[in-house]
């Protein structure tokens, strides 16, 4: 077992120094096979859910990335026992939790550093009838309010208090009771929190306007195996009958559909042939279709997705000939986490596309780096950008740039691999938060990426 003062970071091959950069040699043409990591967004929910039982829970295909490492540190601070059985496989046992840790400076610092910590509230409220959280961190991609979470908790009967001076949230749930909850937005983490809070709350809880992403479906399926009574999984109406106790279980995390989409974009922009292994194609929703609208060819062999070499690819138009618009929306719509990848792919396509990022008002600001590289992009406003494809008549040029968040960072890395010359990418710890050893894995199929310390 990993001790409280010797966190799981010992088991991770990490390079999370603030001064590290990527040197990326462009004009790359890659070929080979990539295996997607476990889904980051699912992992953060599943790891929080291990706190709902005192019995053992074994989780496989855990991505060994920075955000997961931070959450494991947080669980260990609460004295949840964590054993690393092998790479990507962990055993959890939360049978002797130290609730006093919630009041410590160490807990506050750790919880602030990762947005996934917000989902501990639902599990703690369900099992221990109280929860505390400082305002969590995460990507700086615009406003990411937590009102939906707390409105749901209070509907269940929890008392909520917010300390605006210190940005602390407090919940007390001595008299929780099942109820009808109409979510004021389709929030994945908000739905996960309310589901976890309600599975051991007496009575029936109906959650309407619920998120139904595969991550949330996976969480519900795991809780059902633990003894929870949940119906409507996969729909926007979940019905939860509270139970007294949850048991241990085993769970395997899905491959990361965001990483799969990133690899599709990488293959197209660099004119590479890449096989993506075991993608769970039926769980990808509209992702292949949207990239197909950008002109990217894809072949399915078994459960492997093959992206062939393409000299050119052409953006489709709508039936009436008008410019294609790609926009994000809740599942089963196109995920906002792949909007930056779709945008960078379009820079070398034939044709034009309007990228409409609805959910976050700061997520398109990275396009100024692509413009510096020679891309033809018009940033219409914080939510919309028009991309005029270069059709490979002009190669992007290498520049020095900074990764603003996880997804934009990978989009810039893909652009750098296609550009002429050697690019410098700073702030790469943002990329490491969501992509496991991405430089080594891409080097395995021919990419030339050096991780160096300035």
Buried (B, 14 or more C-beta within 10 A) or exposed (E): EBEBEEBBBEBBEBBBEEEBBBBBBBBBEBEBEBBBBBBBBBBBBBBBBBBBBBBBBBBBBBBBBBBBBBBBBBBBBBBBBBBBEEEBBBBBBBEEBEEEBBEEEEBBEBBBBBBBBBBBBBBBBBBEBBBBBBBBBBBEBBEBEBEBBBBBBBBBBBEBEEEEEEEBBBBBBEEBBBBEBEBEBBBBBBBBBBBBBBBBBBBBBBBBBBBBBBBBBBBBBBBBBBBBEBEBBBEBEBBBBBBEEBBBBEBBBBBBBBBBBBBBBBBBBBBBBBBBBEBBBEBBBBBBEBBBBBBBBBEEEEEBBBBBBBEEBEBEBEEEEEEBEBBBBBBEBBBBBBBBBBBBBBBBBBBBBBBBBBBBBBBBBBBEBBBEBBBBBEBEEBBBBBBBBBBBEEBBBBBEBBBBBBBBBBBBBBBBBBBBBBBBBBBBBBBBBBBBBBBEBBBEBBBBBEBEEE
